[in-house]
């Protein structure tokens, strides 16, 4: 998913009836507003009925809250840093229907211009993962998103927002969902260098 401007992402965050609000008001309302409901045991609820659940919390994964993008081929030093990307705020909403939980998770951050940086497009690799915590943590579902953030000339910091609209997993039995956590963080591992097109030799 590519997000080049906070205004585009903000439009995804709130329903259309709130269009009278400013973009900043929309973001603040969604990120600081309530995103969870009180848990109620499913009991004998029909399969196609909605269930009130305690929405899993969102945490930034340890060691994955910042991403330094350095000059290709150069030594990894502060002076060779082109961009530094950080995660600021997160938010979430949940709905449980038919034995399936669907989460809507928002991540807000910014890209800072480094000593070796300049105007251009910055690729931000973001990972969201639902984990059942415990003595042996169990991964439930994971999603990867690659954002493209534009750095205009003359700016040293640009915000970005990513909203994962469909983080879906089966509703666990009992109170197990209370052990569920959504981890977000930068994940440069899936990033692969672009393949150069081979020229055919005659």
Secondary structure, 3 states (H helix, E strand, C coil): CCCCCHHHHHHHHCCHHHCCCCHHHHHHHHHHCCCCCCCCCCCCCCCCCEECCCCCEEEECCCCCEEEEECCCCCCCHHHEEEEEEEEEEEEEEEEECCEEEEEEEEEEEEEECCCCCCEEEEEEEEEEEEECCCCCEEEEEEEEEEEEEECCCCCEEEEEEEEEEEEEECCCCCHHHHEEEEEEECHHHCCCCCCCCCCCC
